[in-house]
Amino acid sequence: GKSSLIKAFCGLNAFKGRIQINQQVVNAQKPALLAGHVSYMPSMPPQACYLSVAEMVNTSKLNKGSLWNGQSKNAADFLREVGMEAYQNHVFESLSDGEKQKVMLARALAQQAPVMLLDEPMAFLDYPSKIELLHMLKKLCQVHHKLIIFSSHDMEVSMSAAQRLLLLKNGEIRNMEPAEF
């Protein structure tokens, strides 16, 4: 349910209803509109990907065949924000799972969308790395004024970082206020 919901928000899954951002309906039929508002980090990083780390980040911002659409930032800037700048020339496949997650976060950040949707960003991380990632997400949220929505099976860790928590159970969504967790 969680991954399906995140993918629906991205226009990657069919769904009933509509998604509105700033009073404008966005959906899979309008991918350019959606891409301008939402960035996505999948739960599983690409496998057998022999791109460099910088090339992986660059794949996030293709627009009419040209990279970055004239943006002033480059891959190294986004990698620096997640602590991976020193790895920009490494082959993505050679990284640990936690390092891959950080690169994929830089890739989502590089899309420069106001909303970031992260599907299980802590899935392959040990406990200290989960805490580090959550601190990084909080900082990115504050510095870049982004809405970050992520799915997680780890309630305890999620509750320590979230400003708002939605619990998905048996197809129903329950909104939990901070006082409730």
ROSE-942514 format. One record per residue (C-alpha): z, x, y; residue in three letters. Coordinates in steps of 0.25 Angstrom, whole numbers, padded with zeros to 4 digits, always signed. Each point is the difference from the previous one (the first is absolute). Layout:
// ROSE-942514
ZXYALA;...
END
This chain:
// ROSE-942514
+0000+0000+0000GLY;+0004+0011+0010LYS;-0013+0008-0001SER;-0009-0012-0001SER;+0007-0005+0013LEU;-0002+0013+0007ILE;-0015+0001-0005LYS;-0002-0015+0005ALA;+0005+0005+0014PHE;-0010+0011+0000CYS;-0012-0010-0005GLY;-0001+0007-0013LEU;+0005-0012-0008ASN;-0005-0014+0001ALA;+0010-0010+0005PHE;+0002-0014+0005LYS;+0003-0001+0015GLY;-0002+0010+0011ARG;+0006+0012+0007ILE;+0000+0000+0015GLN;+0003+0012+0009ILE;+0001-0002+0015ASN;-0005-0014-0002GLN;-0013+0005-0007GLN;-0003-0004-0014VAL;-0003+0012-0009VAL;-0004+0000-0014ASN;-0009+0007-0010ALA;-0012-0006+0006GLN;+0003+0007+0013LYS;+0004+0014-0005PRO;-0003+0007+0013ALA;+0010-0009+0007LEU;+0010+0003-0011LEU;-0002+0015+0000ALA;+0003+0001+0015GLY;+0014-0007-0002HIS;+0005+0004-0014VAL;+0000+0013-0008SER;+0003+0001-0014TYR;+0007+0009-0010MET;-0002-0003-0014PRO;+0011+0001-0011SER;-0008+0010-0008MET;-0006+0012+0007PRO;-0015+0003-0005PRO;+0000+0008-0013GLN;-0010+0012-0002ALA;-0003+0001+0015CYS;-0005+0014+0003TYR;+0000-0002+0015LEU;+0008+0009+0009SER;+0013-0007+0006VAL;-0007+0000+0013ALA;-0012-0006-0006GLU;+0008-0011-0006MET;+0007-0003+0013VAL;-0014-0001+0006ASN;-0005-0010-0009THR;+0009-0010+0007SER;-0008-0001+0013LYS;-0015-0001-0004LEU;-0007-0009+0011ASN;-0015-0001-0001LYS;-0001+0013-0007GLY;+0007+0009+0010SER;+0015+0004-0002LEU;+0011-0004+0010TRP;-0009-0008+0009ASN;+0003+0010+0011GLY;+0015+0000-0002GLN;+0007+0012+0006SER;+0009+0002-0012LYS;-0005+0007-0012ASN;+0005+0001-0015ALA;+0010+0011+0003ALA;+0007-0008+0011ASP;+0003-0012-0010PHE;+0004+0010-0011LEU;+0009+0007+0010ARG;+0007-0014+0002GLU;+0003-0001-0015VAL;+0004+0015-0002GLY;-0013+0004-0008MET;-0008+0008+0011GLU;+0001+0013-0008ALA;-0007-0007-0012TYR;-0012-0005+0007GLN;-0009+0010-0007ASN;+0006-0003-0014HIS;-0007-0008-0010VAL;+0006-0014+0000PHE;+0000+0000-0015GLU;+0009+0012-0001SER;+0011-0006+0008LEU;+0013-0006-0006SER;+0002-0015+0000ASP;+0009+0000+0012GLY;-0010+0009+0008GLU;-0011-0010-0004LYS;+0008-0011+0006GLN;+0002+0007+0013LYS;-0015+0003+0001VAL;-0003-0015-0003MET;+0010-0003+0011LEU;-0007+0009+0010ALA;-0013-0007-0005ARG;+0005-0013+0004ALA;+0006+0005+0013LEU;-0014+0006+0003ALA;-0006-0014+0000GLN;+0008-0002+0013GLN;+0002-0015-0003ALA;+0012-0007+0006PRO;+0004-0006-0014VAL;+0002+0009-0012MET;+0001-0006-0014LEU;+0006+0009-0010LEU;+0000-0004-0015ASP;+0011+0007-0007GLU;+0001+0012+0008PRO;+0012+0005-0007MET;-0005-0002-0014ALA;-0001+0014-0005PHE;+0011+0006+0009LEU;+0014+0005-0004ASP;+0012-0005+0008TYR;+0000+0011+0010PRO;-0015-0002+0003SER;+0002-0015+0001LYS;+0010+0002+0011ILE;-0009+0010+0007GLU;-0012-0009-0001LEU;+0009-0012+0006LEU;+0004+0009+0012HIS;-0014+0004+0002MET;-0004-0014+0000LEU;+0010-0004+0010LYS;-0004+0011+0009LYS;-0015-0003-0001LEU;+0004-0015+0003CYS;+0008+0004+0013GLN;-0010+0011+0005VAL;-0013-0008-0003HIS;+0006-0014+0003HIS;-0006-0004-0014LYS;+0004-0012-0009LEU;+0002+0006-0014ILE;+0001-0009-0011ILE;+0002+0006-0014PHE;+0003-0005-0014SER;+0010+0006-0009SER;+0008-0002-0013HIS;+0011+0008+0006ASP;+0009-0011+0007MET;+0012+0010+0003GLU;-0009+0010+0007VAL;-0008-0010+0007SER;+0012-0007+0006MET;+0005+0012+0006SER;-0013+0002+0008ALA;-0005-0014+0003ALA;+0001-0008+0012GLN;-0004-0012-0008ARG;-0001-0003-0014LEU;-0009-0010-0008LEU;+0004-0003-0014LEU;-0011-0005-0009LEU;+0005-0007-0012LYS;-0008-0010-0009ASN;-0011-0001+0010GLY;+0009-0004+0011GLU;+0004+0009+0012ILE;+0014+0000+0006ARG;+0003+0006+0014ASN;+0012+0009+0000MET;+0007+0003+0013GLU;+0007+0014+0002PRO;+0014-0007-0001ALA;-0004-0005-0014GLU;-0003+0014-0005PHE;
END
